[in-house]
Amino acid sequence: MSEEPEPRYLIAGESALVVEFGQSIDPAIHDQVLALDAALAAANLEGVLETVPTYRSIMIHFDPRRLTTEALIEQVKRLESAPAIQRPKPQRWRIPVCYDPPLAEDLTEVATKLDLAPERVIALHVRALYRVYMYGFSPGFTFLGGLPGELGISRRTAPRPPAPAGSLMIAGGQALITSFAMPTGWYVIGRTPVRVFDLRRERPFLANIGDEIMFERIDAASFEALSRAAEAGDLVARTEG
C-alpha cells in the first residue's frame, strides 16, 4: 500500500498559508483537509484567524504580527503528525429537486452535448451520492463531488445569463447548488426549493463541509408548494437517521 504524498506548503502573501494535499477531487484527500481543519480548530493557535477548507487544500489566514509563516508551518507539521481528532459523523441530506422545464433550463442542451436522453441525465444525477466539499466565493454556494462520469461536461466558453438561487448545476466533473442568482459558465439541469443559505436560521448554512447529499425528484406542483414553505422559513430538506 502506497503512502500518502507529503503536503505542500504554499505561501499566499504575508498573511496566508495554503496546505495542499493533492491534485484531484478525492474523498481521501478531502479527509486529510478536514482532519487538519479540525486539528487547527482544536489547537486554537495564537495568531491564526481563519481556515478555509477546499477540495484538496486548506488556506490558513493568520496575523503576521503575531505569527510568522515559518512558525505556522512548523505548528502545522506537528498537528499533522499528532493523532487525528475525531470529527462529528457527517449527516446525509435529502434535497428535493424539480427537473421539469423551465426550471431545468439547460437539461436538453446537456443531453444533446453528452448524447444522452434527458431522462438518462436526470436518472444519473438523482441517483448519485454527493459529498459537500466546500463553499464557494458566494455564501452558501455548495460545491459537490460525486458527479457520475457520464455527466462529465466542460464549462461553457462564455457565461450564460444569471442562474436563479437554488439551481442545480454541473460542469467540469463537479456539481453545485447555487444560493444567489449570478451569471455562470455551468449548466442548469434542475432547481431545488431548499435554501442552502438563509440568515433567518440559527445556522445559516444548510450542510457542513463533509456532509452527504442525495437528491429526490419532485414535480412542478410540489416545487411551488415547497418554495412557498421555504419562503415562510421552513427547511424543506431532511436528514437521514
SEKEMAR-460595 format. One record per residue (C-alpha): residue number from 1; residue in three letters; x, y, z. Coordinates in steps of 0.02 Angstrom, whole numbers. Last residue first. Layout:
<recs>
[NUM, "Ala", [X, Y, Z]];
...
</recs>
This chain:
<recs>
[241, "Gly", [-1556, 448, 543]];
[240, "Glu", [-1572, 530, 373]];
[239, "Thr", [-1582, 718, 357]];
[238, "Arg", [-1723, 821, 285]];
[237, "Ala", [-1743, 969, 169]];
[236, "Val", [-1895, 1084, 165]];
[235, "Leu", [-1810, 1198, 296]];
[234, "Asp", [-1967, 1300, 330]];
[233, "Gly", [-1946, 1489, 341]];
[232, "Ala", [-2101, 1556, 255]];
[231, "Glu", [-2007, 1569, 91]];
[230, "Ala", [-1959, 1387, 113]];
[229, "Ala", [-2142, 1339, 131]];
[228, "Arg", [-2187, 1439, -25]];
[227, "Ser", [-2046, 1352, -119]];
[226, "Leu", [-2109, 1184, -56]];
[225, "Ala", [-2280, 1214, -133]];
[224, "Glu", [-2207, 1276, -298]];
[223, "Phe", [-2086, 1129, -309]];
[222, "Ser", [-2225, 1006, -268]];
[221, "Ala", [-2327, 1074, -413]];
[220, "Ala", [-2176, 1066, -529]];
[219, "Asp", [-2141, 884, -493]];
[218, "Ile", [-2015, 812, -369]];
[217, "Arg", [-1856, 710, -390]];
[216, "Glu", [-1756, 672, -234]];
[215, "Phe", [-1573, 722, -224]];
[214, "Met", [-1443, 645, -110]];
[213, "Ile", [-1318, 746, -10]];
[212, "Glu", [-1175, 697, 105]];
[211, "Asp", [-1091, 804, 238]];
[210, "Gly", [-903, 836, 229]];
[209, "Ile", [-917, 1025, 244]];
[208, "Asn", [-1073, 1055, 349]];
[207, "Ala", [-1243, 1073, 270]];
[206, "Leu", [-1381, 1204, 270]];
[205, "Phe", [-1278, 1360, 302]];
[204, "Pro", [-1370, 1494, 402]];
[203, "Arg", [-1360, 1402, 570]];
[202, "Glu", [-1485, 1491, 682]];
[201, "Arg", [-1591, 1514, 527]];
[200, "Arg", [-1652, 1682, 465]];
[199, "Leu", [-1486, 1709, 375]];
[198, "Asp", [-1532, 1577, 247]];
[197, "Phe", [-1404, 1483, 142]];
[196, "Val", [-1443, 1316, 60]];
[195, "Arg", [-1621, 1375, 35]];
[194, "Val", [-1714, 1221, -22]];
[193, "Pro", [-1839, 1248, -164]];
[192, "Thr", [-1723, 1149, -278]];
[191, "Arg", [-1689, 1177, -462]];
[190, "Gly", [-1638, 1068, -608]];
[189, "Ile", [-1514, 1044, -751]];
[188, "Val", [-1427, 1214, -751]];
[187, "Tyr", [-1261, 1206, -845]];
[186, "Trp", [-1105, 1297, -782]];
[185, "Gly", [-1021, 1450, -858]];
[184, "Thr", [-1114, 1562, -738]];
[183, "Pro", [-1202, 1729, -720]];
[182, "Met", [-1273, 1762, -546]];
[181, "Ala", [-1426, 1721, -440]];
[180, "Phe", [-1388, 1677, -259]];
[179, "Ser", [-1376, 1514, -162]];
[178, "Thr", [-1324, 1397, -301]];
[177, "Ile", [-1310, 1209, -283]];
[176, "Leu", [-1159, 1137, -374]];
[175, "Ala", [-1098, 979, -459]];
[174, "Gln", [-922, 942, -519]];
[173, "Gly", [-841, 846, -661]];
[172, "Gly", [-802, 1006, -755]];
[171, "Ala", [-982, 1064, -761]];
[170, "Ile", [-1147, 1034, -671]];
[169, "Met", [-1281, 1147, -598]];
[168, "Leu", [-1429, 1127, -481]];
[167, "Ser", [-1510, 1298, -466]];
[166, "Gly", [-1573, 1350, -295]];
[165, "Ala", [-1544, 1535, -325]];
[164, "Pro", [-1579, 1580, -506]];
[163, "Ala", [-1448, 1561, -645]];
[162, "Pro", [-1392, 1727, -716]];
[161, "Pro", [-1368, 1731, -905]];
[160, "Arg", [-1241, 1608, -980]];
[159, "Pro", [-1054, 1632, -963]];
[158, "Ala", [-941, 1606, -1115]];
[157, "Thr", [-838, 1452, -1164]];
[156, "Arg", [-960, 1346, -1067]];
[155, "Arg", [-890, 1225, -939]];
[154, "Ser", [-844, 1051, -994]];
[153, "Ile", [-964, 906, -972]];
[152, "Gly", [-938, 748, -869]];
[151, "Leu", [-1113, 680, -841]];
[150, "Glu", [-1064, 502, -887]];
[149, "Gly", [-931, 510, -751]];
[148, "Pro", [-1063, 519, -615]];
[147, "Leu", [-1050, 675, -505]];
[146, "Gly", [-979, 627, -335]];
[145, "Gly", [-907, 793, -280]];
[144, "Leu", [-1009, 943, -227]];
[143, "Phe", [-983, 1130, -215]];
[142, "Thr", [-1116, 1223, -116]];
[141, "Phe", [-1129, 1410, -148]];
[140, "Gly", [-1192, 1454, 26]];
[139, "Pro", [-1110, 1624, 42]];
[138, "Ser", [-1031, 1674, -126]];
[137, "Phe", [-850, 1632, -168]];
[136, "Gly", [-877, 1446, -147]];
[135, "Tyr", [-921, 1328, -6]];
[134, "Met", [-826, 1165, 1]];
[133, "Tyr", [-825, 977, -22]];
[132, "Val", [-1005, 931, 14]];
[131, "Arg", [-1008, 748, -37]];
[130, "Tyr", [-1130, 679, -165]];
[129, "Leu", [-1219, 513, -181]];
[128, "Ala", [-1284, 485, -357]];
[127, "Arg", [-1458, 426, -405]];
[126, "Val", [-1531, 596, -446]];
[125, "His", [-1396, 648, -569]];
[124, "Leu", [-1389, 485, -665]];
[123, "Ala", [-1578, 474, -678]];
[122, "Ile", [-1594, 654, -733]];
[121, "Val", [-1464, 636, -871]];
[120, "Arg", [-1548, 473, -926]];
[119, "Glu", [-1716, 561, -933]];
[118, "Pro", [-1641, 694, -1046]];
[117, "Ala", [-1582, 557, -1166]];
[116, "Leu", [-1394, 553, -1184]];
[115, "Asp", [-1276, 609, -1322]];
[114, "Leu", [-1174, 712, -1198]];
[113, "Lys", [-1194, 875, -1293]];
[112, "Thr", [-1377, 837, -1331]];
[111, "Ala", [-1419, 791, -1152]];
[110, "Val", [-1332, 947, -1087]];
[109, "Glu", [-1428, 1058, -1208]];
[108, "Thr", [-1593, 975, -1160]];
[107, "Leu", [-1558, 999, -975]];
[106, "Asp", [-1503, 1181, -990]];
[105, "Glu", [-1655, 1269, -917]];
[104, "Ala", [-1705, 1137, -791]];
[103, "Leu", [-1829, 1251, -703]];
[102, "Pro", [-1922, 1290, -866]];
[101, "Pro", [-1947, 1145, -885]];
[100, "Asp", [-1957, 999, -763]];
[99, "Tyr", [-1805, 934, -665]];
[98, "Cys", [-1875, 980, -495]];
[97, "Val", [-1761, 941, -347]];
[96, "Pro", [-1796, 891, -167]];
[95, "Ile", [-1644, 878, -51]];
[94, "Arg", [-1612, 728, 61]];
[93, "Trp", [-1464, 766, 173]];
[92, "Arg", [-1342, 639, 245]];
[91, "Gln", [-1255, 699, 402]];
[90, "Pro", [-1070, 677, 430]];
[89, "Lys", [-1012, 597, 592]];
[88, "Pro", [-928, 727, 700]];
[87, "Arg", [-738, 728, 685]];
[86, "Gln", [-624, 626, 797]];
[85, "Ile", [-458, 717, 808]];
[84, "Ala", [-314, 630, 720]];
[83, "Pro", [-163, 578, 824]];
[82, "Ala", [-19, 702, 803]];
[81, "Ser", [94, 703, 650]];
[80, "Glu", [-15, 827, 556]];
[79, "Leu", [-25, 941, 708]];
[78, "Arg", [164, 947, 721]];
[77, "Lys", [180, 990, 537]];
[76, "Val", [51, 1128, 557]];
[75, "Gln", [148, 1207, 701]];
[74, "Glu", [309, 1202, 598]];
[73, "Ile", [220, 1283, 451]];
[72, "Leu", [150, 1417, 566]];
[71, "Ala", [322, 1458, 634]];
[70, "Glu", [392, 1479, 458]];
[69, "Thr", [246, 1590, 405]];
[68, "Thr", [273, 1702, 555]];
[67, "Leu", [143, 1727, 693]];
[66, "Arg", [88, 1876, 797]];
[65, "Arg", [119, 2024, 682]];
[64, "Pro", [90, 1910, 532]];
[63, "Asp", [-93, 1885, 586]];
[62, "Phe", [-152, 1723, 507]];
[61, "His", [-262, 1656, 368]];
[60, "Ile", [-245, 1469, 340]];
[59, "Met", [-297, 1405, 169]];
[58, "Ile", [-340, 1221, 159]];
[57, "Ser", [-311, 1106, 12]];
[56, "Arg", [-387, 971, -97]];
[55, "Tyr", [-572, 1010, -117]];
[54, "Thr", [-571, 1166, -8]];
[53, "Pro", [-551, 1209, 177]];
[52, "Val", [-540, 1393, 227]];
[51, "Thr", [-462, 1424, 398]];
[50, "Glu", [-473, 1587, 494]];
[49, "Leu", [-376, 1699, 613]];
[48, "Val", [-223, 1601, 668]];
[47, "Gly", [-115, 1715, 776]];
[46, "Glu", [-103, 1603, 930]];
[45, "Leu", [-155, 1428, 882]];
[44, "Asn", [-327, 1369, 936]];
[43, "Ala", [-266, 1189, 940]];
[42, "Ala", [-442, 1118, 924]];
[41, "Ala", [-484, 1223, 771]];
[40, "Leu", [-316, 1183, 691]];
[39, "Ala", [-343, 996, 720]];
[38, "Ala", [-517, 1003, 644]];
[37, "Asp", [-453, 1092, 488]];
[36, "Leu", [-308, 969, 477]];
[35, "Ala", [-428, 822, 480]];
[34, "Leu", [-544, 908, 355]];
[33, "Val", [-405, 928, 228]];
[32, "Gln", [-345, 750, 254]];
[31, "Asp", [-524, 687, 229]];
[30, "His", [-531, 788, 69]];
[29, "Ile", [-381, 693, 2]];
[28, "Ala", [-465, 528, 43]];
[27, "Pro", [-631, 586, -33]];
[26, "Asp", [-548, 631, -199]];
[25, "Ile", [-568, 781, -313]];
[24, "Ser", [-392, 790, -381]];
[23, "Gln", [-223, 875, -361]];
[22, "Gly", [-167, 828, -187]];
[21, "Phe", [-138, 879, -6]];
[20, "Glu", [-107, 1066, -18]];
[19, "Val", [-76, 1173, 136]];
[18, "Val", [-103, 1354, 88]];
[17, "Leu", [-30, 1490, 200]];
[16, "Ala", [-97, 1666, 223]];
[15, "Ser", [-39, 1831, 298]];
[14, "Glu", [117, 1886, 203]];
[13, "Gly", [59, 1831, 33]];
[12, "Ala", [-3, 1656, -9]];
[11, "Ile", [144, 1546, 38]];
[10, "Leu", [119, 1367, -21]];
[9, "Tyr", [156, 1221, 94]];
[8, "Arg", [143, 1056, 1]];
[7, "Pro", [78, 901, 89]];
[6, "Glu", [183, 742, 85]];
[5, "Pro", [113, 605, -26]];
[4, "Glu", [6, 470, 56]];
[3, "Glu", [98, 306, 71]];
[2, "Ser", [74, 167, -55]];
[1, "Met", [0, 0, 0]];
</recs>
